[in-house]
Amino acid sequence: MFSKQEKKRYDRHFRLKEVGEQGQQELKKAKVLVVGAGGLGCPVLQYLTSAGLGKIGIIDSDIVDTSNLQRQVLYTTDDIGKQKSTIAISRLSVQNNFVRFYDYAFNLEKKNALQIITKYDVVVDCTDNFSARYLINDACVLLGKSFVYGALHKFSGQLSVFNYKEGPTYRCLYPNPPKDGDIPSCSEVGVIGVLPSLIGTLQAIEVLKIILNIGDVLSGKLLTYNSMSNVQQIINILNTNIQITQLTSYNFDCVLPKNNEIEVGTLKSWIETNQQFNIIDIREQYEIDDFKLNATHYIPMGGFLDDLEEIDFKIPTIIFCQYGAKSKAIVSILKRKEINKVFSLVGGVQKWIEQDLEN
């Protein structure tokens, strides 16, 4: 049953014979999990909220950064430094107070994926890394859930629906995770700001089609879109019936910060998810004595360039100092030596301490 206010709100859905009151009731009962509240997640969340879904879960451990504002349209300058999922829910609750929201302000991981995803009907992949995509895929296969996939690269986007009615899965398209070095560094690859809204909106449409059981769901097909040429293509995906019997290891990733700088929140996320990386403390001993942050290497700035052979720069390397200026200078020197997977901790140890005090 719908209240007068709901009937007025969803009037344009009621007028569609493919939706009507019965279809809107299906939307009201639906439970959708959105993994990632960034560029893709913002439009997905806004349109699913407007559509009147009953329950929406949001998973995102990240905080709002200035660089997000170019494309993540749920956030404003005032939100910088705040939890994305929490801010998103505060905005979306105002947009439609009939929808129930659930805040998961942490990463989707092997240890929690099955427990969370089993509560939902459909999963929407709005992440920007391979680890999450393979984890989402495998969990959805094990639980018999469909997931709507979207991805972005510079001026292009991709879209598909996986594991829909036992159709092809993400592993049918990409059987194996990428090898280290096969993927361009995300610090060197941007995205045009409007593109996420386009691909995210198409993801939201696929979610509604699945719930309403209408139209031609994009299962077994990969839609690609090039915004520079306005060319759209459909590529068929062969169902290779890859068997998934359990969740495995998902500690591979290409998600590297932009501009060779890493925020404290991102570094903490890397540590919590056991990402493979070096972390180098270039402070003097008296600074370390005041506050010690666990590192793989302790090399004072004065002798840093003499000890480069000790460091495996094939994996991401985080360099930090007390306030961020010295580490930024070291990163600049290393880049001139064509060592590119190096990142300065923004604000240094002082920023880490300040965030701990705030929490």
Backbone torsions as a table, in degrees:
resi	resn	phi	psi	omega
1	MET	NA	149.0	-179.4
2	PHE	-121.3	142.0	174.7
3	SER	-73.9	168.3	177.7
4	LYS	-59.8	-38.8	-179.2
5	GLN	-65.7	-40.6	178.2
6	GLU	-66.3	-41.8	179.4
7	LYS	-60.5	-39.7	178.3
8	LYS	-69.4	-41.2	-178.7
9	ARG	-62.8	-42.7	-173.8
10	TYR	-101.5	21.1	-176.0
11	ASP	-53.4	-42.0	-177.1
12	ARG	-69.9	-25.6	172.6
13	HIS	-73.1	-41.1	-179.9
14	PHE	-60.0	-31.0	-177.7
15	ARG	-75.9	-17.5	178.0
16	LEU	-82.5	124.2	-179.1
17	LYS	-65.0	-25.7	179.2
18	GLU	-75.8	-14.5	179.9
19	VAL	-115.0	-76.1	178.9
20	GLY	63.6	-170.9	-178.7
21	GLU	-67.8	-37.0	-180.0
22	GLN	-65.5	-42.3	178.6
23	GLY	-65.5	-40.1	178.5
24	GLN	-64.1	-32.4	176.4
25	GLN	-65.4	-37.4	176.5
26	GLU	-64.7	-39.3	176.6
27	LEU	-64.1	-39.5	-178.7
28	LYS	-65.7	-28.8	179.4
29	LYS	-86.4	-14.9	-171.2
30	ALA	-71.9	148.6	177.7
31	LYS	-126.4	117.8	-175.0
32	VAL	-124.4	134.3	177.5
33	LEU	-105.7	124.0	177.7
34	VAL	-107.2	116.6	-179.2
35	VAL	-98.6	105.4	-177.8
36	GLY	108.3	120.9	179.7
37	ALA	-114.6	43.7	-179.1
38	GLY	-103.9	-136.2	-175.3
39	GLY	-58.0	-47.2	177.5
40	LEU	-77.5	-39.9	-175.6
41	GLY	-62.7	-35.3	-177.9
42	CYS	-59.5	-54.7	178.8
43	PRO	-66.7	-35.8	176.6
44	VAL	-58.0	-49.2	-178.2
45	LEU	-64.6	-41.1	-178.1
46	GLN	-64.2	-43.3	-177.5
47	TYR	-78.2	-33.0	175.7
48	LEU	-69.3	-34.7	175.6
49	THR	-64.9	-46.9	179.1
50	SER	-61.7	-32.9	-177.4
51	ALA	-71.7	-17.1	175.7
52	GLY	91.0	34.6	175.4
53	LEU	-64.6	153.4	-177.5
54	GLY	-76.1	-40.9	-173.8
55	LYS	-143.2	128.9	177.7
56	ILE	-128.5	123.4	174.0
57	GLY	-101.1	142.2	-179.2
58	ILE	-125.2	120.6	176.1
59	ILE	-109.6	120.1	174.1
60	ASP	-168.6	124.1	-179.2
61	SER	-92.8	-4.9	-169.7
62	ASP	-80.6	161.1	172.3
63	ILE	-109.7	159.2	-178.1
64	VAL	-71.9	130.1	178.3
65	ASP	-118.6	154.2	-179.5
66	THR	-53.9	-39.0	-177.8
67	SER	-67.6	-15.6	178.1
68	ASN	-73.1	-26.7	-167.9
69	LEU	-68.3	-15.2	179.8
70	GLN	-69.0	-19.2	-174.2
71	ARG	-145.5	-17.3	-175.5
72	GLN	-96.2	91.6	-161.6
73	VAL	-78.7	-1.7	175.7
74	LEU	-81.3	-14.1	-170.2
75	TYR	-112.7	157.1	179.1
76	THR	-128.0	175.7	178.7
77	THR	-57.4	-34.6	-178.9
78	ASP	-67.3	-16.0	-176.3
79	ASP	-90.8	-5.7	-176.7
80	ILE	-57.3	130.1	-179.0
81	GLY	89.2	-3.4	-178.9
82	LYS	-100.0	160.4	-177.8
83	GLN	-67.6	124.6	-176.3
84	LYS	-59.9	-51.2	-174.9
85	SER	-60.8	-38.6	-178.9
86	THR	-68.6	-43.8	177.6
87	ILE	-64.1	-42.9	179.8
88	ALA	-58.0	-45.6	-178.8
89	ILE	-64.9	-37.9	179.0
90	SER	-62.8	-38.2	179.6
91	ARG	-73.9	-43.2	-176.0
92	LEU	-69.8	-31.8	178.4
93	SER	-64.2	-32.9	175.8
94	VAL	-73.2	-35.4	-179.5
95	GLN	-64.6	-40.6	178.8
96	ASN	-152.0	104.4	-176.4
97	ASN	-81.1	3.3	176.2
98	PHE	-89.0	-9.8	-178.1
99	VAL	-94.4	138.6	175.2
100	ARG	-95.9	132.4	-178.5
101	PHE	-115.7	147.0	178.8
102	TYR	-128.8	125.8	-172.2
103	ASP	-99.8	117.3	173.7
104	TYR	-114.6	89.0	-174.0
105	ALA	-87.1	53.2	178.8
106	PHE	-154.0	176.1	-178.9
107	ASN	-80.8	147.2	168.1
108	LEU	-75.1	124.4	-176.1
109	GLU	-133.5	168.9	178.6
110	LYS	-54.6	-39.3	-174.3
111	LYS	-73.7	-18.9	-177.7
112	ASN	-122.6	-7.7	-171.4
113	ALA	-60.1	-49.8	-176.9
114	LEU	-65.5	-40.4	-178.9
115	GLN	-63.0	-37.6	-178.5
116	ILE	-81.7	-50.1	-173.1
117	ILE	-63.9	-30.9	-179.0
118	THR	-61.2	-19.9	-177.7
119	LYS	-81.5	-6.4	-171.8
120	TYR	-121.3	157.8	-179.8
121	ASP	-85.1	-40.5	-176.2
122	VAL	-136.8	143.8	176.1
123	VAL	-113.9	136.6	177.0
124	VAL	-112.2	119.6	-179.9
125	ASP	-87.5	105.2	177.0
126	CYS	-117.1	31.3	-178.9
127	THR	-87.7	177.2	179.3
128	ASP	-131.8	30.4	179.9
129	ASN	-147.8	153.6	-175.5
130	PHE	-71.7	-35.0	179.9
131	SER	-54.7	-49.0	-178.0
132	ALA	-65.8	-39.5	-177.4
133	ARG	-64.7	-43.8	178.5
134	TYR	-67.9	-37.5	177.7
135	LEU	-64.5	-47.3	178.4
136	ILE	-59.0	-46.4	-179.6
137	ASN	-57.6	-52.8	-174.1
138	ASP	-65.0	-39.7	178.1
139	ALA	-65.6	-41.2	179.5
140	CYS	-65.8	-37.8	176.8
141	VAL	-63.1	-46.5	-179.1
142	LEU	-63.2	-32.5	-176.6
143	LEU	-98.6	-4.1	-179.6
144	GLY	70.4	36.4	-179.7
145	LYS	-108.1	146.3	173.4
146	SER	-84.3	148.4	171.7
147	PHE	-136.7	140.2	-176.1
148	VAL	-98.8	120.3	-173.1
149	TYR	-103.0	138.5	172.4
150	GLY	-141.3	146.6	179.4
151	ALA	-148.9	153.8	-177.0
152	LEU	-130.7	148.5	174.6
153	HIS	-154.7	107.4	179.9
154	LYS	56.7	-99.7	-177.8
155	PHE	-111.0	10.3	-174.4
156	SER	-124.8	156.7	178.6
157	GLY	-141.5	160.8	177.9
158	GLN	-131.2	154.8	-178.8
159	LEU	-152.5	139.3	173.6
160	SER	-161.8	168.5	173.4
161	VAL	-121.3	124.1	-176.3
162	PHE	-111.3	150.8	176.6
163	ASN	59.9	31.2	178.1
164	TYR	-88.3	116.9	-178.8
165	LYS	50.2	47.4	178.1
166	GLU	63.6	26.0	176.5
167	GLY	-79.2	-173.5	-178.4
168	PRO	-55.9	150.6	178.4
169	THR	-109.4	175.6	178.8
170	TYR	-59.9	-33.5	179.6
171	ARG	-72.7	-16.7	172.7
172	CYS	-71.3	-31.6	177.9
173	LEU	-83.8	-45.9	179.5
174	TYR	-128.8	88.7	-173.8
175	PRO	-58.7	-38.8	-174.3
176	ASN	-125.1	147.7	176.1
177	PRO	-61.4	154.3	178.9
178	PRO	-68.2	151.5	173.9
179	LYS	-82.9	154.2	178.9
180	ASP	-57.9	127.7	179.7
181	GLY	95.8	-12.3	180.0
182	ASP	-75.9	-20.6	-173.7
183	ILE	-111.0	134.5	177.7
184	PRO	-58.1	143.9	178.3
185	SER	-61.0	130.8	179.2
186	CYS	-65.7	-17.4	176.3
187	SER	-72.7	-15.0	-179.1
188	GLU	-107.1	-5.5	-175.3
189	VAL	-119.7	120.4	178.6
190	GLY	-100.4	-167.9	176.1
191	VAL	-149.5	138.7	177.6
192	ILE	-67.5	134.9	-166.8
193	GLY	-62.0	-29.1	-176.3
194	VAL	-79.0	-27.2	-172.0
195	LEU	-57.5	-43.2	179.8
196	PRO	-57.3	-35.2	179.3
197	SER	-65.1	-36.7	178.9
198	LEU	-67.6	-52.5	-177.9
199	ILE	-67.1	-39.8	178.6
200	GLY	-62.7	-38.6	177.4
201	THR	-64.2	-40.2	177.1
202	LEU	-65.0	-36.2	175.1
203	GLN	-61.1	-43.3	-179.8
204	ALA	-62.1	-38.4	177.6
205	ILE	-61.6	-43.3	179.7
206	GLU	-62.9	-38.3	177.5
207	VAL	-60.3	-46.4	-179.9
208	LEU	-63.6	-39.7	178.4
209	LYS	-62.6	-39.6	178.6
210	ILE	-64.7	-47.5	-177.7
211	ILE	-65.3	-42.5	-176.6
212	LEU	-83.8	-11.0	-178.4
213	ASN	57.0	49.9	179.8
214	ILE	-129.0	161.5	173.3
215	GLY	68.2	-172.5	-179.6
216	ASP	-101.1	97.8	179.8
217	VAL	-64.5	141.3	-173.9
218	LEU	-78.8	53.9	177.3
219	SER	-96.5	135.9	-177.7
220	GLY	76.8	11.1	-178.8
221	LYS	-140.0	143.2	174.7
222	LEU	-113.7	118.4	175.9
223	LEU	-91.0	127.6	175.2
224	THR	-118.2	143.5	-178.6
225	TYR	-136.4	129.2	177.0
226	ASN	-110.6	110.6	-175.7
227	SER	-72.2	-20.6	-179.8
228	MET	-73.1	-32.8	-178.8
229	SER	-112.2	-6.6	-174.3
230	ASN	58.0	30.0	177.9
231	VAL	-94.2	129.7	178.4
232	GLN	-120.1	132.9	-179.1
233	GLN	-129.9	152.4	173.5
234	ILE	-116.8	123.4	179.2
235	ILE	-113.2	127.7	179.3
236	ASN	-73.7	140.9	179.0
237	ILE	-111.8	123.6	180.0
238	LEU	-77.9	133.5	176.5
239	ASN	-80.2	103.9	-177.1
240	THR	-91.6	1.1	175.4
241	ASN	52.2	44.1	176.7
242	ILE	-66.2	127.2	-176.1
243	GLN	-83.5	129.6	174.1
244	ILE	-115.0	118.8	-178.2
245	THR	-110.1	-18.9	179.5
246	GLN	-164.2	163.0	173.9
247	LEU	-75.3	142.9	-177.9
248	THR	-115.1	-150.6	177.4
249	SER	-89.4	138.2	-178.3
250	TYR	-128.1	32.6	-177.8
251	ASN	-91.7	46.4	170.1
252	PHE	-119.3	147.5	-173.9
253	ASP	-166.3	152.7	174.3
254	CYS	-123.8	12.0	-174.2
255	VAL	-81.0	96.8	180.0
256	LEU	-110.8	143.2	-178.4
257	PRO	-63.7	156.7	178.5
258	LYS	-84.9	158.0	174.1
259	ASN	61.0	21.4	178.0
260	ASN	55.0	32.7	173.7
261	GLU	-129.9	145.7	179.7
262	ILE	-129.1	134.8	179.2
263	GLU	-80.1	156.7	179.8
264	VAL	-57.8	-43.7	-179.1
265	GLY	-60.6	-39.7	178.9
266	THR	-67.0	-42.7	178.4
267	LEU	-61.4	-42.8	178.0
268	LYS	-61.2	-38.6	177.8
269	SER	-63.6	-42.1	177.2
270	TRP	-60.2	-42.7	-179.1
271	ILE	-64.8	-44.3	-178.0
272	GLU	-64.7	-32.7	-177.5
273	THR	-97.5	11.1	174.8
274	ASN	57.8	38.1	175.5
275	GLN	-65.4	152.4	-179.4
276	GLN	-90.2	115.8	179.7
277	PHE	-163.6	160.2	171.5
278	ASN	-91.0	149.7	171.7
279	ILE	-136.3	120.8	-170.1
280	ILE	-118.0	124.8	177.3
281	ASP	-95.4	115.6	-178.7
282	ILE	-103.9	17.1	-179.6
283	ARG	-77.5	164.3	173.9
284	GLU	-77.9	161.8	-174.1
285	GLN	-59.9	-38.6	-178.7
286	TYR	-64.7	-30.7	177.4
287	GLU	-72.7	-38.6	178.4
288	ILE	-64.8	-38.2	179.8
289	ASP	-61.2	-33.0	-180.0
290	ASP	-71.9	-39.2	179.8
291	PHE	-156.5	114.3	-178.1
292	LYS	-99.6	126.7	175.2
293	LEU	-112.1	124.9	-175.5
294	ASN	-56.2	131.5	-178.8
295	ALA	-137.3	160.1	175.1
296	THR	-83.6	-24.2	179.2
297	HIS	-140.4	141.6	172.9
298	TYR	-119.2	104.2	-176.6
299	ILE	-133.3	105.6	179.1
300	PRO	-55.2	148.3	-174.1
301	MET	-54.4	-39.3	-176.3
302	GLY	-60.2	-31.6	-178.9
303	GLY	-108.7	11.5	-172.2
304	PHE	-60.9	-49.2	-173.8
305	LEU	-69.4	-13.0	178.0
306	ASP	-84.1	-13.4	-173.2
307	ASP	-116.4	23.3	-175.7
308	LEU	-63.4	-29.6	-177.4
309	GLU	-66.1	-19.6	-179.8
310	GLU	-75.8	-13.7	-169.9
311	ILE	-107.8	133.6	175.7
312	ASP	-88.9	98.0	-177.6
313	PHE	-83.2	6.1	176.3
314	LYS	-72.8	-22.8	176.2
315	ILE	-106.3	158.2	-179.4
316	PRO	-54.8	141.0	-177.1
317	THR	-128.5	120.5	179.1
318	ILE	-98.6	130.0	178.8
319	ILE	-118.3	131.4	179.8
320	PHE	-137.0	153.3	176.5
321	CYS	-130.8	-159.0	-176.3
322	GLN	-76.3	-42.2	-175.0
323	TYR	-123.7	-5.5	175.6
324	GLY	104.6	-16.9	-176.0
325	ALA	-74.8	-46.0	-178.6
326	LYS	-65.8	-41.3	179.6
327	SER	-65.4	-34.8	177.8
328	LYS	-65.2	-37.9	178.1
329	ALA	-66.1	-42.1	178.5
330	ILE	-62.9	-42.9	178.7
331	VAL	-60.9	-40.8	178.4
332	SER	-60.8	-41.7	178.5
333	ILE	-65.1	-44.2	-179.2
334	LEU	-63.8	-37.6	178.3
335	LYS	-63.8	-36.2	177.2
336	ARG	-66.8	-21.7	175.1
337	LYS	-90.4	10.6	179.7
338	GLU	63.7	31.8	169.9
339	ILE	-101.9	105.7	-165.0
340	ASN	-103.0	-23.5	-177.4
341	LYS	-87.1	50.6	-179.0
342	VAL	-123.1	142.5	-171.7
343	PHE	-142.3	136.0	178.0
344	SER	-93.1	133.6	177.7
345	LEU	-74.7	115.4	-177.1
346	VAL	-62.7	123.6	178.5
347	GLY	81.3	-6.4	176.5
348	GLY	59.5	-158.4	-178.7
349	VAL	-61.8	-32.9	-179.7
350	GLN	-60.2	-40.9	178.5
351	LYS	-65.8	-39.3	177.7
352	TRP	-59.7	-46.5	-179.5
353	ILE	-62.5	-44.0	-178.8
354	GLU	-62.1	-41.9	179.5
355	GLN	-67.2	-37.0	176.9
356	ASP	-62.9	-39.7	179.6
357	LEU	-67.2	-37.0	179.3
358	GLU	-66.1	-33.3	-178.4
359	ASN	-86.3	NA	NA
